[in-house]
Amino acid sequence: MLKPLQDRVVIKMIEGEETTKSGIILSSGAKEKPQIAEVLEVGPGGIVDGKEVKMEVKKKDKVIVSKYAGTEVKYEGEELLIVKQSDILAIVM
């Protein structure tokens, strides 16, 4: 598994619905990028750019991320995203 550094978090996007509520099937080009993800790994936090960062998220949290945040990586056949904790907008309870 990937171990993120500093205030970074490895997440996996959760696929959105393929069909709208009215029953219209969306092509992959028409779907918006999903914004809900599962946290796979969390960096240690610490001093980042001169400020102490405490990690608020933990493994297996479901989170909402900023739409265009992070760096996409393919690791062991999985599409993952590495984001800064500040790009995570909320934890889904």
C-alpha positions as CSV (number, residue, x, y, z in Angstrom):
1,M,0.0,0.0,0.0
2,L,1.1,3.6,-0.5
3,K,2.1,5.5,2.7
4,P,1.4,9.2,2.2
5,L,3.8,11.8,3.7
6,Q,3.1,14.9,5.8
7,D,-0.5,16.1,5.5
8,R,-1.5,13.9,2.5
9,V,-4.2,11.3,2.3
10,V,-4.6,8.4,-0.1
11,I,-8.3,8.0,-1.1
12,K,-10.3,5.9,-3.6
13,M,-13.3,7.5,-5.2
14,I,-16.6,5.8,-4.8
15,E,-18.4,5.3,-8.1
16,G,-21.5,7.4,-8.6
17,E,-24.8,6.1,-10.0
18,E,-25.0,5.1,-13.7
19,T,-28.7,6.0,-14.0
20,T,-30.5,9.2,-13.0
21,K,-33.5,9.0,-10.6
22,S,-35.9,9.4,-13.6
23,G,-34.2,6.3,-15.2
24,I,-32.0,8.0,-17.8
25,I,-28.7,6.0,-18.2
26,L,-25.7,8.3,-18.3
27,S,-22.7,7.7,-20.5
28,S,-19.3,7.9,-18.8
29,G,-18.7,11.3,-20.5
30,A,-21.9,12.8,-19.1
31,K,-21.3,11.8,-15.5
32,E,-19.7,14.3,-13.2
33,K,-16.6,13.2,-11.3
34,P,-17.7,11.7,-8.0
35,Q,-16.8,13.7,-4.9
36,I,-17.2,11.0,-2.2
37,A,-14.3,8.9,-1.4
38,E,-13.0,6.3,1.1
39,V,-9.8,7.1,3.0
40,L,-7.2,4.3,2.5
41,E,-4.1,5.7,4.2
42,V,-3.3,8.9,6.2
43,G,0.0,10.7,6.5
44,P,1.4,11.5,9.9
45,G,0.8,15.2,9.8
46,G,3.3,17.3,11.7
47,I,5.0,20.5,10.7
48,V,3.9,21.5,7.1
49,D,5.0,24.9,5.8
50,G,5.9,26.1,9.3
51,K,2.5,25.2,10.8
52,E,1.6,22.1,12.8
53,V,-1.0,20.0,11.0
54,K,-3.1,17.6,13.0
55,M,-4.7,14.8,10.9
56,E,-8.5,14.9,11.3
57,V,-9.3,12.0,9.0
58,K,-8.6,8.3,9.6
59,K,-8.6,5.1,7.5
60,K,-12.1,3.9,6.3
61,D,-13.6,7.4,6.7
62,K,-16.0,8.4,3.9
63,V,-15.1,12.0,2.8
64,I,-16.2,14.7,0.4
65,V,-13.3,16.1,-1.6
66,S,-12.8,19.2,-3.7
67,K,-13.8,18.5,-7.3
68,Y,-10.4,19.0,-8.9
69,A,-8.1,18.2,-6.0
70,G,-5.2,15.9,-5.8
71,T,-3.0,13.8,-7.9
72,E,-4.4,10.7,-9.7
73,V,-2.2,7.6,-9.5
74,K,-2.7,4.0,-10.6
75,Y,-1.3,1.6,-8.1
76,E,-1.6,-2.2,-8.3
77,G,-4.4,-1.8,-10.9
78,E,-6.5,0.6,-8.7
79,E,-7.2,4.3,-9.6
80,L,-6.3,6.2,-6.4
81,L,-6.0,9.9,-5.6
82,I,-3.5,11.6,-3.2
83,V,-4.8,14.8,-1.7
84,K,-3.8,17.2,1.0
85,Q,-6.0,17.1,4.0
86,S,-7.0,20.7,3.3
87,D,-8.7,19.4,0.0
88,I,-11.1,17.3,2.1
89,L,-14.2,19.3,2.7
90,A,-16.1,17.0,5.1
91,I,-16.3,13.6,6.7
92,V,-19.6,11.8,5.9
93,M,-21.1,10.6,9.1
